[in-house]
Amino acid sequence: MVDAVMHRLVPTQGVEQGTEPLLCAAADPAATNGGYYGPRWGLVGPTKSVRLPRPGRDTAAAARWWTEAERLTEVSVAKLETR
């Protein structure tokens, strides 16, 4: 019952439309380097170029995530550039 109520209150979309932004960024020849793509109406809708959300613009958090990704994968961009 809670799921049914939440489904009415929270906008949702199918898997196909939900994956559109990722596919657009990865495969659309018109996609721009560093661009961010998402639903036209915030949470749902057709894909378009949108402004990166505020948490995504936090450079300190980005640096922490990057450092952690390098630690977990044991791959460093600096190491790759010296090859």
N, C-alpha and C positions, 0 to 999 in steps of 0.2 A: 504494500500500500504506500509506504514512504517513497519507494522508487517511482510509482505512478505520479504522485504529487510533485516530486522533484522534477520529473520529466516535463511537467507542464510549466513549472516556474523557471527552470534553467534552460536557455536555448541549447539545442543540440543539432548535430548534423551527422550525416552518414560518413562512413570510412572514406569513401571516394572523395567527397568534398573536403573532408578533414586532411587528407594527404596532399591536396592541391598545392598549398603554399610550398611544401618541401619539393615537390616535383617541379614546380615553376622555377624555384631558385636553382635547382640542379640541372634542369634540361632545357629550359626556355632560352632560345638564342637572344631574346630581348632582355633577359634578366641582367642586372648590372652587378658588377663585382662590389661586394659590401652591401648590397641591397637587402631589404627585409620585406618579406611578403606574408600577408595574412588575410584573414577574412575582411571583406569590405565593411561589415557592420560591427566590428570589434570581436565578437565571439563566434559568429556564424556568418555565412554568406560567401559570395564568389571571391576568388583570390584577386588581390591587387597589391601594388606597392604601398606599404604603410610605414609610418614612423616607428622606429624601434621603441618598445615600451621602456619606461623609466628604469626599471631594474636592469634592463639590457644595456643601458648607457653608463652603468656604474663601473668605471675603469678599475677601481681597487678590487671589486668582486671578480671582474674578468681576469685580473692578474692572479688572484688566488685560485680560481678554477683552472686556469692554464697551467699553473705550477703543479696542482694536484693531478691534472690529466697526464702531464709529463712523468710524474712520480709513478702513477698507476700503470702507465703503458711502458715505462722505462725507455721512452723515446723523447729526445729533445730536438727542437728545431735547430738549435745551435750546433748540435752534433751532426745533423743531416747536412747543414750548410757547409761544413768543413770537409765533406767527402769529395 
